[in-house]
């Protein structure tokens, strides 16, 4: 019984309003049914349609997943190189690369695409993706098993001949305006979908309706993205009606997908809960500050000042008094615990000293904590990945968040938390503190950093944020798009 944690925990809904399905073995994954007890913010309610669609998709994953007859048939088809006429099951394999934030957003994007197109999702286990999460679907696995026939799929790039973009350009598959391939051109058994930052116009025609009708005939898709392509899926006319029903609140798409899919495994959950219970649980309020810095850069007094100015102006943390100023009696009832995450320890040390060496103007008691400082990004190293995931999750358990602009690490935390963060804008000139130092994000959704800029019908450059009311440019990446 963990109801002592929060007053709200007593009424907590461990299944998040039906988002999660009951009946999983609890020992195999403690976080799945315990995480709601650690959240003060219960978050948004999933729509009944989303819940029923998830249950149907779980059945599809069981019917088509590794170990089934349908899966063996599909592998044979893939080896043969020809698409089956009406295959029992179709698949999307999501490549896992770059940092954990990128990988989580890629997996969530591929999942939503799988749901929209009735494909089973399989996750590339590279970069420890097989050692961070619990299985999201009951009685099956979402991990791509070893021995996949496309042996070098993790090296697929913009130049891969079997990419959808290259096959269209080289007329290996023929697009007609209604999306029906010419009858004499056989449909390949698989296509590589390159939706990376360096995607070409042809790659990005993935976001066009006619191309989606063509892609539907290809049994295996292997997808690479380093971003959150979901706003792009909202631009595909074929998906719009379904997306409206799944997500009547369009600013909570990743919030639901993230809470549904990504449960820390027992090892990571141990890291999360021991830290939370020791340093964060007893404070009246938890403030998360994500300081995204890069290994080789020197510690920046300007960034430190940006953080302190932001937290004061936004009313998240109190100002400190100069020596000799009259102090208020310190009040433990008004305690705040600050969770700093960063590759470097300097920002945390400075904040911590500031609140030790000076009294706060409000009498609030401020404690400052940082779980790790790994110094350099080491994607794929096991204990490094465990810590990174634990820290994202800990940030998502805080009550208010300050994040670093353009960081997928922060996007995942804010979505799981269900909060709109204060975003530290990247200054144009790193020797000056930006004014304002931060701003409140318009929604908790991640930003799609490199969206398609090409209008499918007009066949020219276009800005979707001009026509679609629920899609805006991102404050932290003006060329990006996000759902609001
Ligand atoms: P992004 O590069 O900011 O979009 O975020 P990613 O998560 O995709 O990549 C950054 C990677 O650097 C993480 O996955 C971690 O490996 C590492 N990293 C960055 N910031 C932190 C941090 O605050 N804590 C830890 N433990 N690792 C971090």
Boltz pocket constraint, residues with backbone or C-beta under 6 A from the ligand:
constraints:
  - pocket:
      binder: B
      contacts: [[A, 98], [A, 99], [A, 100], [A, 101], [A, 102], [A, 103], [A, 291], [A, 292], [A, 293], [A, 341], [A, 342], [A, 343], [A, 372], [A, 374], [A, 376], [A, 377], [A, 378], [A, 379], [A, 384], [A, 385], [A, 387], [A, 388], [A, 389], [A, 391], [A, 406], [A, 407], [A, 408], [A, 409], [A, 410]]
      max_distance: 6.0
